[in-house]
Amino acid sequence: VELGPAGIDEGEAGEAVVLDDLVQRQPKLVDRARRLDARNRFCQDH
């Protein structure tokens, strides 16, 4: 297990670090995923 800068490797904090890393490497992919996610939530609400 690789620890982040703060030595956090568990729970949501760890996920946030991984997500942040993904955003740095694949901004377009993440942007598209976020838009799809937002659209899915919108469809569920209405």
PQR file of N, CA, C, O and H, with PARSE charges and radii, in Angstrom:
ATOM      1  N   VAL A   1       0.849  -1.202   0.000 -0.4000 1.5000
ATOM      2  CA  VAL A   1       0.000   0.000   0.000 -0.0000 2.0000
ATOM      3  C   VAL A   1       0.877   1.242   0.000  0.5500 1.7000
ATOM      4  O   VAL A   1       1.758   1.400   0.846 -0.5500 1.4000
ATOM      5  N   GLU A   2       0.623   2.114  -0.958 -0.4000 1.5000
ATOM      6  CA  GLU A   2       1.373   3.369  -1.012 -0.0000 2.0000
ATOM      7  C   GLU A   2       0.616   4.442  -0.258  0.5500 1.7000
ATOM      8  O   GLU A   2      -0.579   4.648  -0.467 -0.5500 1.4000
ATOM      9  H   GLU A   2      -0.093   1.986  -1.645  0.4000 1.0000
ATOM     10  N   LEU A   3       1.331   5.118   0.621 -0.4000 1.5000
ATOM     11  CA  LEU A   3       0.698   6.182   1.389 -0.0000 2.0000
ATOM     12  C   LEU A   3       0.786   7.501   0.639  0.5500 1.7000
ATOM     13  O   LEU A   3       1.756   7.766  -0.071 -0.5500 1.4000
ATOM     14  H   LEU A   3       2.302   4.951   0.791  0.4000 1.0000
ATOM     15  N   GLY A   4      -0.234   8.315   0.806 -0.4000 1.5000
ATOM     16  CA  GLY A   4      -0.223   9.635   0.189 -0.0000 2.0000
ATOM     17  C   GLY A   4       0.690  10.574   0.952  0.5500 1.7000
ATOM     18  O   GLY A   4       1.376  10.152   1.883 -0.5500 1.4000
ATOM     19  H   GLY A   4      -1.022   8.100   1.382  0.4000 1.0000
ATOM     20  N   PRO A   5       0.705  11.849   0.566 -0.5600 1.5000
ATOM     21  CA  PRO A   5       1.572  12.837   1.214  0.2800 2.0000
ATOM     22  C   PRO A   5       1.345  12.920   2.715  0.5500 1.7000
ATOM     23  O   PRO A   5       2.280  13.159   3.478 -0.5500 1.4000
ATOM     24  N   ALA A   6       0.103  12.724   3.135 -0.4000 1.5000
ATOM     25  CA  ALA A   6      -0.218  12.842   4.555 -0.0000 2.0000
ATOM     26  C   ALA A   6      -0.158  11.487   5.251  0.5500 1.7000
ATOM     27  O   ALA A   6      -0.444  11.379   6.444 -0.5500 1.4000
ATOM     28  H   ALA A   6      -0.657  12.530   2.514  0.4000 1.0000
ATOM     29  N   GLY A   7       0.219  10.450   4.492 -0.4000 1.5000
ATOM     30  CA  GLY A   7       0.284   9.125   5.090 -0.0000 2.0000
ATOM     31  C   GLY A   7      -1.087   8.506   5.267  0.5500 1.7000
ATOM     32  O   GLY A   7      -1.268   7.617   6.099 -0.5500 1.4000
ATOM     33  H   GLY A   7       0.451  10.538   3.523  0.4000 1.0000
ATOM     34  N   ILE A   8      -2.055   8.971   4.491 -0.4000 1.5000
ATOM     35  CA  ILE A   8      -3.424   8.454   4.602 -0.0000 2.0000
ATOM     36  C   ILE A   8      -3.629   7.390   3.530  0.5500 1.7000
ATOM     37  O   ILE A   8      -3.300   7.606   2.364 -0.5500 1.4000
ATOM     38  H   ILE A   8      -1.908   9.694   3.816  0.4000 1.0000
ATOM     39  N   ASP A   9      -4.169   6.254   3.921 -0.4000 1.5000
ATOM     40  CA  ASP A   9      -4.383   5.216   2.914 -0.0000 2.0000
ATOM     41  C   ASP A   9      -5.730   4.539   3.045  0.5500 1.7000
ATOM     42  O   ASP A   9      -5.980   3.523   2.395 -0.5500 1.4000
ATOM     43  H   ASP A   9      -4.437   6.078   4.868  0.4000 1.0000
ATOM     44  N   GLU A  10      -6.605   5.089   3.881 -0.4000 1.5000
ATOM     45  CA  GLU A  10      -7.858   4.378   4.105 -0.0000 2.0000
ATOM     46  C   GLU A  10      -9.058   5.292   3.915  0.5500 1.7000
ATOM     47  O   GLU A  10      -8.941   6.513   4.015 -0.5500 1.4000
ATOM     48  H   GLU A  10      -6.402   5.914   4.409  0.4000 1.0000
ATOM     49  N   GLY A  11     -10.212   4.696   3.641 -0.4000 1.5000
ATOM     50  CA  GLY A  11     -11.461   5.442   3.563 -0.0000 2.0000
ATOM     51  C   GLY A  11     -11.501   6.441   2.425  0.5500 1.7000
ATOM     52  O   GLY A  11     -10.806   6.290   1.420 -0.5500 1.4000
ATOM     53  H   GLY A  11     -10.307   3.703   3.560  0.4000 1.0000
ATOM     54  N   GLU A  12     -12.322   7.461   2.595 -0.4000 1.5000
ATOM     55  CA  GLU A  12     -12.552   8.436   1.541 -0.0000 2.0000
ATOM     56  C   GLU A  12     -11.318   9.276   1.256  0.5500 1.7000
ATOM     57  O   GLU A  12     -11.103   9.704   0.122 -0.5500 1.4000
ATOM     58  H   GLU A  12     -12.886   7.584   3.411  0.4000 1.0000
ATOM     59  N   ALA A  13     -10.514   9.513   2.270 -0.4000 1.5000
ATOM     60  CA  ALA A  13      -9.309  10.321   2.074 -0.0000 2.0000
ATOM     61  C   ALA A  13      -8.395   9.647   1.058  0.5500 1.7000
ATOM     62  O   ALA A  13      -7.839  10.303   0.177 -0.5500 1.4000
ATOM     63  H   ALA A  13     -10.688   9.166   3.192  0.4000 1.0000
ATOM     64  N   GLY A  14      -8.245   8.337   1.189 -0.4000 1.5000
ATOM     65  CA  GLY A  14      -7.422   7.591   0.239 -0.0000 2.0000
ATOM     66  C   GLY A  14      -8.007   7.650  -1.162  0.5500 1.7000
ATOM     67  O   GLY A  14      -7.279   7.798  -2.144 -0.5500 1.4000
ATOM     68  H   GLY A  14      -8.696   7.804   1.905  0.4000 1.0000
ATOM     69  N   GLU A  15      -9.326   7.533  -1.247 -0.4000 1.5000
ATOM     70  CA  GLU A  15      -9.983   7.608  -2.547 -0.0000 2.0000
ATOM     71  C   GLU A  15      -9.788   8.976  -3.174  0.5500 1.7000
ATOM     72  O   GLU A  15      -9.588   9.090  -4.383 -0.5500 1.4000
ATOM     73  H   GLU A  15      -9.917   7.413  -0.450  0.4000 1.0000
ATOM     74  N   ALA A  16      -9.846  10.009  -2.354 -0.4000 1.5000
ATOM     75  CA  ALA A  16      -9.677  11.368  -2.857 -0.0000 2.0000
ATOM     76  C   ALA A  16      -8.294  11.541  -3.472  0.5500 1.7000
ATOM     77  O   ALA A  16      -8.143  12.202  -4.500 -0.5500 1.4000
ATOM     78  H   ALA A  16     -10.009   9.916  -1.372  0.4000 1.0000
ATOM     79  N   VAL A  17      -7.290  10.947  -2.843 -0.4000 1.5000
ATOM     80  CA  VAL A  17      -5.925  11.032  -3.369 -0.0000 2.0000
ATOM     81  C   VAL A  17      -5.845  10.340  -4.720  0.5500 1.7000
ATOM     82  O   VAL A  17      -5.237  10.858  -5.657 -0.5500 1.4000
ATOM     83  H   VAL A  17      -7.412  10.410  -2.008  0.4000 1.0000
ATOM     84  N   VAL A  18      -6.463   9.166  -4.817 -0.4000 1.5000
ATOM     85  CA  VAL A  18      -6.456   8.424  -6.083 -0.0000 2.0000
ATOM     86  C   VAL A  18      -7.195   9.209  -7.158  0.5500 1.7000
ATOM     87  O   VAL A  18      -6.737   9.303  -8.297 -0.5500 1.4000
ATOM     88  H   VAL A  18      -6.957   8.745  -4.056  0.4000 1.0000
ATOM     89  N   LEU A  19      -8.337   9.769  -6.789 -0.4000 1.5000
ATOM     90  CA  LEU A  19      -9.110  10.567  -7.740 -0.0000 2.0000
ATOM     91  C   LEU A  19      -8.312  11.776  -8.201  0.5500 1.7000
ATOM     92  O   LEU A  19      -8.301  12.105  -9.387 -0.5500 1.4000
ATOM     93  H   LEU A  19      -8.709   9.692  -5.863  0.4000 1.0000
ATOM     94  N   ASP A  20      -7.645  12.435  -7.261 -0.4000 1.5000
ATOM     95  CA  ASP A  20      -6.844  13.604  -7.587 -0.0000 2.0000
ATOM     96  C   ASP A  20      -5.755  13.229  -8.583  0.5500 1.7000
ATOM     97  O   ASP A  20      -5.488  13.967  -9.532 -0.5500 1.4000
ATOM     98  H   ASP A  20      -7.655  12.167  -6.298  0.4000 1.0000
ATOM     99  N   ASP A  21      -5.128  12.074  -8.359 -0.4000 1.5000
ATOM    100  CA  ASP A  21      -4.086  11.583  -9.247 -0.0000 2.0000
ATOM    101  C   ASP A  21      -4.662  11.339 -10.635  0.5500 1.7000
ATOM    102  O   ASP A  21      -4.035  11.663 -11.644 -0.5500 1.4000
ATOM    103  H   ASP A  21      -5.345  11.475  -7.588  0.4000 1.0000
ATOM    104  N   LEU A  22      -5.862  10.765 -10.679 -0.4000 1.5000
ATOM    105  CA  LEU A  22      -6.518  10.478 -11.953 -0.0000 2.0000
ATOM    106  C   LEU A  22      -6.847  11.770 -12.696  0.5500 1.7000
ATOM    107  O   LEU A  22      -6.698  11.858 -13.915 -0.5500 1.4000
ATOM    108  H   LEU A  22      -6.371  10.501  -9.859  0.4000 1.0000
ATOM    109  N   VAL A  23      -7.297  12.768 -11.941 -0.4000 1.5000
ATOM    110  CA  VAL A  23      -7.628  14.063 -12.548 -0.0000 2.0000
ATOM    111  C   VAL A  23      -6.388  14.660 -13.210  0.5500 1.7000
ATOM    112  O   VAL A  23      -6.471  15.229 -14.298 -0.5500 1.4000
ATOM    113  H   VAL A  23      -7.418  12.696 -10.951  0.4000 1.0000
ATOM    114  N   GLN A  24      -5.243  14.527 -12.550 -0.4000 1.5000
ATOM    115  CA  GLN A  24      -3.999  15.067 -13.103 -0.0000 2.0000
ATOM    116  C   GLN A  24      -3.644  14.362 -14.412  0.5500 1.7000
ATOM    117  O   GLN A  24      -3.196  14.999 -15.365 -0.5500 1.4000
ATOM    118  H   GLN A  24      -5.176  14.064 -11.666  0.4000 1.0000
ATOM    119  N   ARG A  25      -3.847  13.045 -14.452 -0.4000 1.5000
ATOM    120  CA  ARG A  25      -3.419  12.264 -15.616 -0.0000 2.0000
ATOM    121  C   ARG A  25      -4.446  12.224 -16.740  0.5500 1.7000
ATOM    122  O   ARG A  25      -4.083  12.246 -17.917 -0.5500 1.4000
ATOM    123  H   ARG A  25      -4.212  12.527 -13.678  0.4000 1.0000
ATOM    124  N   GLN A  26      -5.726  12.166 -16.383 -0.4000 1.5000
ATOM    125  CA  GLN A  26      -6.780  11.984 -17.394 -0.0000 2.0000
ATOM    126  C   GLN A  26      -7.886  13.016 -17.222  0.5500 1.7000
ATOM    127  O   GLN A  26      -9.029  12.637 -16.967 -0.5500 1.4000
ATOM    128  H   GLN A  26      -6.021  12.149 -15.427  0.4000 1.0000
ATOM    129  N   PRO A  27      -7.591  14.294 -17.350 -0.5600 1.5000
ATOM    130  CA  PRO A  27      -8.609  15.315 -17.083  0.2800 2.0000
ATOM    131  C   PRO A  27      -9.859  15.161 -17.950  0.5500 1.7000
ATOM    132  O   PRO A  27     -10.978  15.330 -17.466 -0.5500 1.4000
ATOM    133  N   LYS A  28      -9.668  14.839 -19.233 -0.4000 1.5000
ATOM    134  CA  LYS A  28     -10.831  14.721 -20.123 -0.0000 2.0000
ATOM    135  C   LYS A  28     -11.709  13.549 -19.729  0.5500 1.7000
ATOM    136  O   LYS A  28     -12.936  13.652 -19.715 -0.5500 1.4000
ATOM    137  H   LYS A  28      -8.759  14.701 -19.626  0.4000 1.0000
ATOM    138  N   LEU A  29     -11.070  12.435 -19.411 -0.4000 1.5000
ATOM    139  CA  LEU A  29     -11.812  11.235 -19.016 -0.0000 2.0000
ATOM    140  C   LEU A  29     -12.628  11.500 -17.757  0.5500 1.7000
ATOM    141  O   LEU A  29     -13.799  11.129 -17.670 -0.5500 1.4000
ATOM    142  H   LEU A  29     -10.073  12.351 -19.423  0.4000 1.0000
ATOM    143  N   VAL A  30     -11.992  12.150 -16.785 -0.4000 1.5000
ATOM    144  CA  VAL A  30     -12.669  12.440 -15.515 -0.0000 2.0000
ATOM    145  C   VAL A  30     -13.816  13.419 -15.743  0.5500 1.7000
ATOM    146  O   VAL A  30     -14.891  13.272 -15.162 -0.5500 1.4000
ATOM    147  H   VAL A  30     -11.041  12.451 -16.856  0.4000 1.0000
ATOM    148  N   ASP A  31     -13.581  14.416 -16.589 -0.4000 1.5000
ATOM    149  CA  ASP A  31     -14.621  15.404 -16.881 -0.0000 2.0000
ATOM    150  C   ASP A  31     -15.834  14.721 -17.501  0.5500 1.7000
ATOM    151  O   ASP A  31     -16.977  15.028 -17.160 -0.5500 1.4000
ATOM    152  H   ASP A  31     -12.708  14.535 -17.061  0.4000 1.0000
ATOM    153  N   ARG A  32     -15.573  13.796 -18.413 -0.4000 1.5000
ATOM    154  CA  ARG A  32     -16.660  13.079 -19.075 -0.0000 2.0000
ATOM    155  C   ARG A  32     -17.420  12.211 -18.081  0.5500 1.7000
ATOM    156  O   ARG A  32     -18.649  12.148 -18.110 -0.5500 1.4000
ATOM    157  H   ARG A  32     -14.645  13.547 -18.690  0.4000 1.0000
ATOM    158  N   ALA A  33     -16.685  11.550 -17.211 -0.4000 1.5000
ATOM    159  CA  ALA A  33     -17.314  10.693 -16.197 -0.0000 2.0000
ATOM    160  C   ALA A  33     -18.177  11.525 -15.254  0.5500 1.7000
ATOM    161  O   ALA A  33     -19.267  11.106 -14.864 -0.5500 1.4000
ATOM    162  H   ALA A  33     -15.687  11.602 -17.187  0.4000 1.0000
ATOM    163  N   ARG A  34     -17.683  12.698 -14.894 -0.4000 1.5000
ATOM    164  CA  ARG A  34     -18.448  13.573 -13.995 -0.0000 2.0000
ATOM    165  C   ARG A  34     -19.735  14.034 -14.652  0.5500 1.7000
ATOM    166  O   ARG A  34     -20.786  14.098 -14.015 -0.5500 1.4000
ATOM    167  H   ARG A  34     -16.798  13.038 -15.210  0.4000 1.0000
ATOM    168  N   ARG A  35     -19.638  14.359 -15.954 -0.4000 1.5000
ATOM    169  CA  ARG A  35     -20.825  14.822 -16.662 -0.0000 2.0000
ATOM    170  C   ARG A  35     -21.853  13.706 -16.782  0.5500 1.7000
ATOM    171  O   ARG A  35     -23.049  13.935 -16.606 -0.5500 1.4000
ATOM    172  H   ARG A  35     -18.784  14.307 -16.472  0.4000 1.0000
ATOM    173  N   LEU A  36     -21.385  12.501 -17.081 -0.4000 1.5000
ATOM    174  CA  LEU A  36     -22.287  11.348 -17.157 -0.0000 2.0000
ATOM    175  C   LEU A  36     -22.944  11.106 -15.812  0.5500 1.7000
ATOM    176  O   LEU A  36     -24.144  10.840 -15.737 -0.5500 1.4000
ATOM    177  H   LEU A  36     -20.413  12.315 -17.224  0.4000 1.0000
ATOM    178  N   ASP A  37     -22.158  11.199 -14.754 -0.4000 1.5000
ATOM    179  CA  ASP A  37     -22.672  10.974 -13.401 -0.0000 2.0000
ATOM    180  C   ASP A  37     -23.741  12.014 -13.068  0.5500 1.7000
ATOM    181  O   ASP A  37     -24.790  11.684 -12.515 -0.5500 1.4000
ATOM    182  H   ASP A  37     -21.184  11.415 -14.815  0.4000 1.0000
ATOM    183  N   ALA A  38     -23.466  13.263 -13.406 -0.4000 1.5000
ATOM    184  CA  ALA A  38     -24.421  14.336 -13.128 -0.0000 2.0000
ATOM    185  C   ALA A  38     -25.715  14.105 -13.902  0.5500 1.7000
ATOM    186  O   ALA A  38     -26.809  14.318 -13.379 -0.5500 1.4000
ATOM    187  H   ALA A  38     -22.614  13.532 -13.855  0.4000 1.0000
ATOM    188  N   ARG A  39     -25.578  13.666 -15.153 -0.4000 1.5000
ATOM    189  CA  ARG A  39     -26.762  13.417 -15.971 -0.0000 2.0000
ATOM    190  C   ARG A  39     -27.577  12.259 -15.407  0.5500 1.7000
ATOM    191  O   ARG A  39     -28.806  12.313 -15.387 -0.5500 1.4000
ATOM    192  H   ARG A  39     -24.689  13.492 -15.577  0.4000 1.0000
ATOM    193  N   ASN A  40     -26.899  11.219 -14.953 -0.4000 1.5000
ATOM    194  CA  ASN A  40     -27.593  10.075 -14.358 -0.0000 2.0000
ATOM    195  C   ASN A  40     -28.366  10.498 -13.119  0.5500 1.7000
ATOM    196  O   ASN A  40     -29.510  10.084 -12.927 -0.5500 1.4000
ATOM    197  H   ASN A  40     -25.900  11.175 -14.969  0.4000 1.0000
ATOM    198  N   ARG A  41     -27.749  11.318 -12.281 -0.4000 1.5000
ATOM    199  CA  ARG A  41     -28.427  11.790 -11.072 -0.0000 2.0000
ATOM    200  C   ARG A  41     -29.625  12.654 -11.432  0.5500 1.7000
ATOM    201  O   ARG A  41     -30.680  12.564 -10.806 -0.5500 1.4000
ATOM    202  H   ARG A  41     -26.820  11.653 -12.437  0.4000 1.0000
ATOM    203  N   PHE A  42     -29.450  13.486 -12.443 -0.4000 1.5000
ATOM    204  CA  PHE A  42     -30.538  14.358 -12.878 -0.0000 2.0000
ATOM    205  C   PHE A  42     -31.723  13.511 -13.343  0.5500 1.7000
ATOM    206  O   PHE A  42     -32.872  13.813 -13.018 -0.5500 1.4000
ATOM    207  H   PHE A  42     -28.593  13.558 -12.952  0.4000 1.0000
ATOM    208  N   CYS A  43     -31.443  12.457 -14.099 -0.4000 1.5000
ATOM    209  CA  CYS A  43     -32.504  11.580 -14.595 -0.0000 2.0000
ATOM    210  C   CYS A  43     -33.217  10.874 -13.444  0.5500 1.7000
ATOM    211  O   CYS A  43     -34.431  10.675 -13.494 -0.5500 1.4000
ATOM    212  H   CYS A  43     -30.510  12.212 -14.362  0.4000 1.0000
ATOM    213  N   GLN A  44     -32.478  10.500 -12.420 -0.4000 1.5000
ATOM    214  CA  GLN A  44     -33.088   9.813 -11.282 -0.0000 2.0000
ATOM    215  C   GLN A  44     -33.981  10.762 -10.494  0.5500 1.7000
ATOM    216  O   GLN A  44     -34.995  10.347  -9.934 -0.5500 1.4000
ATOM    217  H   GLN A  44     -31.492  10.662 -12.379  0.4000 1.0000
ATOM    218  N   ASP A  45     -33.603  12.033 -10.452 -0.4000 1.5000
ATOM    219  CA  ASP A  45     -34.363  13.009  -9.662 -0.0000 2.0000
ATOM    220  C   ASP A  45     -35.669  13.396 -10.342  0.5500 1.7000
ATOM    221  O   ASP A  45     -36.632  13.774  -9.675 -0.5500 1.4000
ATOM    222  H   ASP A  45     -32.779  12.370 -10.907  0.4000 1.0000
ATOM    223  N   HIS A  46     -35.702  13.303 -11.684 -0.4000 1.5000
ATOM    224  CA  HIS A  46     -36.874  13.813 -12.407 -0.0000 2.0000
ATOM    225  C   HIS A  46     -37.682  12.702 -13.042  0.5500 1.7000
ATOM    226  O   HIS A  46     -38.698  12.968 -13.685 -0.5500 1.4000
ATOM    227  H   HIS A  46     -34.919  12.997 -12.226  0.4000 1.0000
TER
END
